[in-house]
Amino acid sequence: MKVLLVTAAGIFCVWLFWDSIAVKVPFRTEISVYWLNCDGQKVNGVCRGTEHTADLTTYKVLVKQQDVLYWSGTGPLHHYKNCVVRDLKNWTCQWEGPDKVSMATIRMEDGNLSQPLNSPLIPPSQPFYQVPKWKWWKVWLTEKFN
């Protein structure tokens, strides 16, 4: 029984920290960003309402081609324009709006996605924010079992 618990704990730790571990694996091309939404106000980075999970966004980063593709949940595949890619967790691209006029710079730095405050990708009425994988799963479990 003890061996089973130790094995289960080890598997859980590898799963929990996989994003940190796997970035060192050669040829890895995908990274996911986990999003939450706060239905109240955020004060000093803390949600004063209830947090809800949103679809995670997965980025396929092609270093040699200097390309970044992305999709959210089961949605369609999208392509960023004019990318400068250093590695999986560090790149900068231009987002072109559906009107082909509006633009925004999207940047991934050390695995953290940063966007301008007026980004067309995140409307002000839907304040999504990036969180670690463990926090997303904690909120998801709370949603499912409450």
N, C-alpha and C positions, 0 to 999 in steps of 0.2 A: 504494500500500500504506500509506503514511504517513497519507493522508487517511482511509482505512478505520479504522486504529487510533485516530486522534484522534476520529473519529465514534463508534466503539464505546466509547471511554473516556468521552465526553460522555454518551452514552445510559446507561451504567452509573452515572455520578455522579447523573444526574437520577433514575434508578430508586432508587438507594440513599438519597438525601436527599428523596424525594418527600413523605414524611409531614411534613417540616419546611417544604417549599416550598408544598405544596398547602393547608395550613391557611390561608394567606393568600388562597386562591381563594374568591370569594364563592359562596355557596350550597352549599359542601361540607358534607355532613352525616354522613359516616362516618369513623371512626378505628379502627384496629386495635391491639390490645395483643398483643405477642409474648411467649409463656411458655416457660420452660425448667423442667426438673425435675432435681434433683441426686440421684443414687442413693447418695451418701455424705453426709458432714457438710459444712455450709457454715461456714467459719471466716472471720470478718471479711469476709463477702460473697463469699468465694472457695470454689467447689465443690471439695472434697477427694475427689471421686469422679468419675463420668462424668456429663456433662450430656446430657439428652435433650430433644428438642423436644416440645412439647404443641401441641394445636390452638390457633391464635390465636383471640382473641375480638374480634369486630367490634361496635362500638357505633354505632347510628344515633341521632344527636342532633338533636332538633327544637326549636330555640330558641323559636320563637313559641308552640309548644304546650307548652313546658316538659316535654318527654317524652324518655326515653331507652329505646330498644329494644336488645336485644343477642342474639347467637348465637355459639356456638363451633363451629368446623369446619362440618360439614354438619348440625349439631343444630337443634332447633326454636327458633323465635323466642320471646324472653322480654321482659317489660316491667317496668321499675322503677316504683315508686310514689312519689308526693310528691317530684317532682324540682324543683330550683332550677337553672336552666341559664343561664349567662352566655354561653358560646360552645362550640364544638366540643371544646375542650381543658379546659374549666373548668365542672364541674357537680357537684352532690351529689344523691343519691337514697336512698330507703329500699328495702331488699330485704326482701321478705316471704317467709318460709319456706313450704313446702308445708303445714305444720300451721296456717298463717294466724295464728300466735302469735309465732314467733321473728322478730326483726327485726335488721337490720344496716344501718349507714350506709356507702354506697359513694361514694367521692369521686374525681373526676378533677381533678388540679391540674397545669396546664401540660403536659398529655398523659401524666402519670404517674398510674396508678390506685393508690389507697391504700384499704386495707380494714383493719378491726380484726383484731388477731392471732387472735382467736377467731372469725373469720368463718366462717359456715356454708358459704360458697362455696369455701373452700380447706381441706379437712380436714387436720389435722396429719400424717396418714400420707402425704400427697402434697404435699411442700413446693414448690409452683410459685412462680416469681418472674418478674417482668417484666424483659425485656431489650430493648436496641435491636434494630431490624430486622436490621442487619448481623450481629449476634452470633447471632440465631436462624438466619439463613441459613447462617452458618459452621458451626454445630452440625448443621444439617440436611444440609449437603453432606458433612460428616464421617460422619454416620450412613449416608448412601447409598453412599458410596464406600470405606468401610472394611470 
